[in-house]
Amino acid sequence: MAPVLKLSRRAFDELVQAAYLGYPDEACGLFAGPADQVSADGVIETVTRFYPCANQAASARIYSIDPLEHLRAENDAEDRGLEINGVMHSHTHSEPFPSPTDVAQAPDPNWHYLILSLKREVPEVRSYRIVDAEIIEESIEIFEG
């Protein structure tokens, strides 16, 4: 069975907005979901909260999340009974597919790596799991909430 990322409409709308606000640089942010909603392989599949973060690299080609912003998101998520379960970044002029840099920087095999491309008129969003440099695409389901 292919992996599925369940993304709340609110989190989805917020990450799309973050991508446009960050343009022309890559935008980035962390997202979180309930720690008690875990798949058979131990992965939190649901995203209910998005934490936009400044791209510390200030670049249209790479992104870097400030460690203090990461800590702020982790603390807020924990206070809400959530757990950070992935990262989003935008590709301003390329396809929504992980670059070699994205793969090399993937910190956690249980995270979801969501990429939003602004290459075309309508944003394209895709999500992946990156495990031992293997890229596994997962489908995205948007739910109201």
N, C-alpha and C positions, 0 to 999 in steps of 0.2 A: 504494500500500500504506500503510495506516494505521500510525502509529508505535506501538511497543510498548515498555513499560518492564518489564524483567525484574528482579524484586525477590527477594532471598533471603528465605527464611522467617524467618531470624534477624533480619535488618534490619526486616522487616515487624513481627514481634512487638515489637521494641524501639521502633519508632515509635508503635505503638498504646499501649504502656505509657507512653511519654513524654507522649502526649496526655492520658491519664488522670491522670498525676502533675502535669501543669501546670494542670489544671482547678481553678478556674473561668477562669483566664486562657488565652489561646491558648498552646499549646506550639509549640516549633520545634526544628529541627535540620537538619544537613547530612548528605548521604549521598555515598558514593563507590563507584566501580567501577573495574575494570581498564582502564587507558588503551589497551590493545591490542585491546579488544573494541569496535570503532567501527562504526557503521552506514554505509551508502553516502553519507549526507548529512553524515558527520563527527560524529555524536552518539554518545556513550558510552551504550549502552542498558541496561547491567547494573549493578545496585546490589548490593554485597556487604557494605557496612559503613554503619552509621548512627551519627552523632555527635549525641547530644542536646545542646541548647544552652539556656541560660536565656533567657527572653523579657525582654530588657532593658527593653522598654516596660511590662512588668507590666500587661498590658491584656487584656480579653476581646474586644477589637475589632481590635487590630493586634499585630504582632510585630516585634521588632528583635533581630538577633543581634549580640552583642558582638564587635567586631573582633578582640579577643584570642582568643575562643573559635573564631572563624573561622580564625585563623592556626594555632591548636593543631590543629584538624581537618585543615587543609591539610598541615601538617608531618607529622602521623601518617599521613595517606593517602599522602603522597609516600614516607615510609619503608617503606610496605607495597607500593609499586609501583602505587598507586591514584591516582585523580584525583577531586576533588570534581566531581560532575556533577548536583547538584540540591539542592533545599531542600524540607523538609516543614514545614507548620504546620497547626494544628488550627483548625477553626471550631467554637466551643462551642455556638452556637445557630442556625447557618445552614447552608445547603446546601454541599456540597463543590465549590464553583465559585469561581473567582477574582473577588474584588471589584475595583472600580476601583483601590483602593489597591494590591492585589496586582499588578495589571497594571502600574501606574506604577512599582512597585519591582522589577520583574523585571529582574535585572542582566545575564543572559546568555542569548541566544537558543538556545544549545546545552544549557542546563540543563533538567532535569525539575522541574516545580512540582507537588508532591504535596500534596493537601489532604485531611485526615481530619476528617470531621464527626462531632460527638458529639450532634447534634440529636435523633437517635432512640435507641432502646434498644440497637441494634447499630451499631457505628461503620461509617461509609461512607468508602471511600477512592477517590479519583480522582486521576489525574495528567494534567498538561497540559504542552505546550510553549507558550511565549509569545514570539512573534516579531513585532516592530514593532507591538505592542499587539494582534495577532491571537492569539486563544486557540484552540489545537488540542488537543482531547482525545486522549489515547493510552490504549490498553488496558494493563492490568497483568497480568503473569504472575508468579505466585509459584513459586519453585523451591526445592527442598531444598538447603541449603548454608549 
